[in-house]
């Protein structure tokens, strides 16, 4: 029942890891976790198992991260927004318009900078071992949002991220933190007027039924992460650690291959359900959030990290296109 807590110092013959996430089972990352579970079984000749608890069965993401710290879960799916409350180094991923394109996103997230950030919470009892693309996040509501002025007076659902909350305020909206699994009912009951997410999530959560206008301001591209309990990791022997990491890395590749296909399919499905995709001039939104960058760079460590990211993006511009 408690993951690996019952393991002795020498790993047992059979190990079952418990992974919790709040995603719909059709979500690209959820499908990648099932792919990972199958590979773990194969690589370990059936001596390692991954038991997955989807759809928020174990609670909201913040709650599951707490459960992992207490030993009730071994692995938890979380976005950078969730992880920001444990170590503010993750806040950089919530800065609006940080990545000019997805190539720069991947260069940072899957490169040395990303690896450094993923190790940052080890003293909190867990750390990230996998990263997943999540497209661009944009606003959706029952009316088009073409300029920051359109957000005035609107309650927008956000993740529990101080950076995202500040972003919505600067854009003119009223940020309302609500757990992912509760957004549909919040939209239905008028607790919030809109939300922000990527296109596949917009469709798979059926939010498209309640918010017909998807306004593509593409304000953030926030990666998802797979986190593991430090105590769980330490209880695995070297071979088990290698099997887990091989399966995680393969799940990252699998998810990236699926993402573009699923994003396009979701767009087509959304249109069939009556959704309108609204083109947005991003310049006024970028201008509105500049104070967030100014505040962010007040911290010398933040300023240094942002400089590293900009340098990585510039170096990628110098590379020949494949």
N, C-alpha and C positions, 0 to 999 in steps of 0.2 A: 504493500500500500504506500510505502514511503520511498519510492525510488530505490536509491542505492544505500540508504542509511543502514541497512542490515548487513552490508558487505563487510567481511573481515578485512584485515590488512592485506592479505593475499586475495586477489579477486576470485569470486566464486566461479564455478564452471559456466553458469548461465546468468546473464545480466539483463534486466529489463529497465529501460530508461523511459521516463514519463515526460511527454512533451505537451504543453498546453498552449493553445492559441485561440484568439477570438474571431478568426476568419471563417467565412462561409467555406464549405468543403469544395466548392467549385473554384475558389480563388486560386490564382496561379501559384502563389507561395504554398498554399495548403496542398496543392497537387504535388509540388516539389518535395514537401515533407513526406508524402506517401511514397514517392520515388526513393527518397532517402531511407525510409524504413525498409523497403524491399532490398535495397543494396546492403544495408547493415546485416540483414538476415543472410544474404548470399555470401558476403565477404567473411562472415564469422562462422560459416557452416552451421548456422542455427543456434549459436551459443549467445548471440546478442539480439535483443529485441527492442523495438521502439514502439511504445504504446502512445497513441496520439489522442488528445482530448480537444476536439475542435469546437467551433461555435460558442466559445465562452462558457463551456460546460464547467470549467473550474473557476469562473468569475471573470471580471474585467482584467485587462492587461496589467494595470498597476497592482491589482490584487494578486495576480499570478506571480508577478515578480517578487512580491513579498513572500508568497508561498515557497518560491524557489530558495529565497534566503533562509527560510525556516526548514528546508529539507523536504517539503511535501511534493515538489516537482523538481525534475532534473534539468529540463530545458524549457525555455519560454520564448515565444515569438514576440518581438516588440519593435516599434518604430523608434527612430532617433528622438521623436517627440516624447515618447514614454521614458526613454533613458536619460533625457536631459535633467530630470528631477533627481537622478542618482549621481550624475557627474555632468557639470555644465559644459564640458568639452563637446558634448553631443549637440549643444545649442547651435553650433556653426551650421549644421545641416538644415536647421530651421530658418536660416536667414533667407529672406526672399530674393529671388533672382541671383543666387550664388553661382549657379552653373549655366554658362551660355548655351550649352548643348549636352546631350547625353554622353557623348564621347568624353567630355571633361568630367562629367559626373563619375563615370567608370574609372577614369584615370586616378581620381582622388580616392573614391570609396574602396576600390580593390587594390590600391597601391600602398606604399609605405605609410602615407598619412592615415589612411583608413585603418590599417593594422595597428598603428599607434593608438588611435582613438578606441578601437575595440578592446584593447587591453586595459583601458583606464579604470574600470570598475572592479578590478580584482580585490581591492581592499573592502569592497561592499559585499563580497561573497559570491560574485558571479562575474562573467565577462563574455564578450561576444566571440563566436567562432565562425559565423557565416553572415554574409550580407546579400541583400536581394534588391533588384531594381524595382521601382514603384512608379515609374512614369512621372508626369507632371500633375500637380494638384491645382485645381481651379475651382471657382465658385459655382454652385448650382442652387437654384431657388425657383419660386413660382413666377418670377419676373426676370428679365435680362439685367445683368450687372455689367454695364459698359464702361463706367468711370467710378472712381472712389465715391463721388457724390451719390451714386445709386445705393451705396451701402449704408448711408445715413439712416439711423433708426432701426436697422435690421439686426436681429439676433442671429449670429452665425455660430453654428456648432464648431468647436475646435477640440483638438487633443489637449491634454493637460501639459502644455508647453508654455513657459513664460515668454519665450521668443515669439511663438505664434500668436499668443494673446496680445502682445505689444503690436505685432504686425497688423492685426485686425483693427485695433484701436487707431493706429496711425492712418489706416485706409478709410476710417470713418464709421466702421461697424461696431457692433456690441458683441465681443467674444463670449461664448457660452460653452464652457467645458462639459462635455457629456461623453460617457463611455460609448464606444463604437457600436455595441450591440443594442443601445437604446435610442439611436438616432432616428430610426424609422418612426417609432411612436412619438418622438419629440417633434418631428416634422408634421406628423398626422394631427397631433393635438395643439400645434401652434406654440409649443414651448420654444422652438427656434423657427426662424423664417427661412433659413438656408443652411448650407454646409459647404465643405470644400474637401475634395478628394480627387483621385484619378478616375478615368472613364470606366475601367472594369469594375471598380468598387461601386461606382454610381449605379451600374446596372445590376450587379450581383446582389447588392443589398436591397434592390427594388426601390431605392430612393427616387429613381426616375419616375415612378408612379405618382409621386407627390411633388416633385420639383422638375418641371418640364424644360427649364432653361439652363443649359450648361454653358457658362460664360468663360471662354478659354483665355484667362489672363495668365495662366501657368506661373503662378507666383512662387511655388517651391517644387523641388524634386527631393523628397525625403526618403532615404533608404530604410528598408526594414532589416532587422538583425535577428539572428538566432543566438540566444544567450544560454550559457551553461553554468550550473552551480559549480563554484570552485571546489567544494568538497566532493561533489560527484566526479569531477575531472580527476582529482587527486586519488580517488579510489579505483579508477580504471588503471589497468596495467598498460605498459607501453604499446602492446599490440592492439589492445582495445581502443586506445586513444587514436592510433593510426587508422584503424577501421572507421571510427567515427568521423575523423577529419576527411578521409577519402570520400566518404558518403556525403558529407556536408559540401565539399568542393564540387562534387559532381551534381549535387542538387542546385548549386548556384548556376552552373552552366545550363542545366536543364531548364531552370526558370527563365534565364535570359533568352533562350531560344523560343520559349513559349510566349514571352511578354508581348512582342510586337503583333503576333498573330491574334492573341486574345484581345489586345487593345482595339484592333481593327474590327474584329467580330463584335465587340461590345458597342462600338460606335454604330454599326449597322443595326444591331438589335435595339439600341436606344432610339434610333430614328423610327424604327418600326413601331415602337411603343409611344411615339408622339413627341419625342424630345427634340428640342431645337438647339443646335450648337451655334453659339454666338461668337463672332470674331471680336477681339478686344484690342484696342490700342494700349499696349503695356506701358508706354512712357509715363502717363500720369500715376500709375500704380508704383512704378520704380521711384519716381520723384517723392511720392508720399512716404515711402519707407526709408528714405536716406537717414533720418535721425536714428534709426535702429542700428545702422552701421557705425555711426558716430559714437553712439553709446557703447556698442560692442567693443570697439577699439580702445576704449578707456582702460580696459584690462590689458596689461602688457602681454600676458600669455595668449589672450584672444587675438590681439593684434599680430603676434608672431605666427599663430596658426593660420590666420587669414592670409598673411603674406606668403606662407608656404603653399597654400591652395592656389593663389593667383600665379605663383611661379610654376606650379605643376601644370596649370591650364595653359600658360604661355609656352612651356616646353612642348606640350602636346600639339600646339599650333605649328611648331617647327618640324614635326614629324611628317614624312611623306604619307599621303593618303593611300590606303590599301584598296 
